[in-house]
């Protein structure tokens, strides 16, 4: 199979990323930053465990 090579500048990558929707920008960020993705996943697990143990607060009670 023949190889195809293209050259992308940093500016073109930034331009393309700026055209993404918010969800796709978030997916791109976390796919490039595995440590942040891992930390966020851990925070979600901790929050869910706290909720399951009855330690969470309803949003209406925060205001």
Rosetta blueprint (number, residue, H / E / L):
1 X L
2 X L
3 X L
4 X L
5 X L
6 X L
7 X L
8 X L
9 X L
10 X H
11 X H
12 X H
13 X H
14 X H
15 X H
16 X H
17 X H
18 X H
19 X L
20 X L
21 X L
22 X H
23 X H
24 X H
25 X H
26 X H
27 X H
28 X H
29 X H
30 X H
31 X H
32 X H
33 X L
34 X H
35 X H
36 X H
37 X H
38 X H
39 X H
40 X H
41 X H
42 X H
43 X H
44 X H
45 X H
46 X H
47 X H
48 X H
49 X H
50 X H
51 X H
52 X H
53 X L
54 X L
55 X L
56 X L
57 X L
58 X L
59 X H
60 X H
61 X H
62 X L
63 X L
